[in-house]
Amino acid sequence: MIPVAFDYEVAESVAHAVELLGSREDAKLLAGGHSLVPLLKLRVVRPALLVDVGRLTELSYVHDDGDTLTIGALTRHHDLATDGLVREHAPLLAAAAAQIGDPQVRHRGTIGGSAAHGDPASDLPACLLALDAELLVVGPGTERFVPAADFFQGVFTTAVGPQEVLSAVRVRKHGDSGCAYLKFRRRAQDWATVGVAVVLGNGGGAIALANMGPTPLRARTAESALAEGAAAAGEGAAVDTSPPSDVAASAEFRKHLARVLTRRAVEQALAG
């Protein structure tokens, strides 16, 4: 299909992008485009203006800030999967990014686009939730860090306002902790039917689920059972979830997958 007509502007800076977003009532940001372009072609979204931020190279970086890494919103999935700092200090993100789509998708898609799109089936949002990440949102004369727990608000809905830009993600270093990201998908390049992100540490850990509700979810019951082992954590993984039923899987099958994948992910994380 062909999108409806829209105006197109290339942002020269984050401030310019914010300004352009405020110039029209219905404006959308375009970064890598792998989430937005299909929606445009299907006419699910019909923006009056597309603001292209894909050329803002200043938003593509990984900085070591002591106990945390700060990652620019336009950092590509391929770079997350291969960057030395990310592989050493944030291996959960590297592992998840390496499983996204195919090489073409990984060379175009961005961590900021994945987070801001708000798709509950996306891999990286679940990882950001498990890591208690903070996301830097820039608006007209303002900057604010939003905790991942507050950032994802519903299906395709996030804390980013209509005249705001997600510019960076800050995650704690966890290279010394066991971690794993596992997902089930029907075909090699599909979205996750269910995904599980696990980070262990300090006698406990965090477990987050993809595609088990309208947003990525923390599996709190499974986290509480971690001390009893991987099997116990797996049994609690589907508690308080509301997975969808669709052409990929029924809600009950997704709950089964969450239990199995959580057990396997915890075992993998424990194995180091």
Phi, psi and omega in degrees: 000166182246132179296159171291161182295142176210158173276158185223129177228144177258120180285138179263348179196170177297317179299321178293321177298317178299318179297315180295321178299326180280352184277343180225149183291325182237085180240147180231149175272142175239121177246259176286327174092354185287342174265318187282317186301316176300323178293325176295315182295326178278355182061027172291322173244143183224070182289150174280335183216134170254127178253111184274114177254007186295344182261007180277083185298339179291350178261011178244100183193164169227119181247137174271114182245038178090258180274354184227164167247137172251128186239125179296146186297334181266015174292124185286156178301320179301319181291323175300319184288336188244346183295135183298318180295317181293315180298325181280315190253343179222059186297337177297316179295319180298317181295318181291317182298325181293343182261001183279125171051224178235178182306323179298315179296316182293334178276351179246319183293152184234156178295322179292319178296319179297317181290314185290335180293326174073028178279122182294347178271357182288151183282310188293323177303321178297320178294319179298323178293317179296330182269003184052044182293161172240139184243127183273118181248128183248130177233194180296100179072015183226154170220140179209141173268128180248123176299145181303327180297335179257347187285316183270116191245346180174183179297119182058028181230126179227181181281358179286122181281173184296338178240041180229157181231131171282119187250339182198162177231135179243124181234148177285148176289139180217026183296337179270359181254152174288142179207162179197148170230119178236147175212155174250136177214149185290323179230164190303325187251012181286164167296161179292125168296317169211139174232149181226124176249129182232132172228123181258159178161149177055040177077002179216220179165181179236141178228126178234148186241139173255138176066034175243017180175187181287347175221167168300145188236145167275130178271080188295321179296319178295320178298319181294336182266002184302324181297339180270355176114173185296321182296317179294319178298319179298320181297331181267002189293326186269359181294137177061034173250161178222068184291152178280160167251126181209194184293340182278323184188155173280165177299319181294321179293324177297321178296320176299314179299320180299319180294314182293313183292325178295314177302314181294320181294320178295317177300317179295318179295320179295327180286346178081000000 
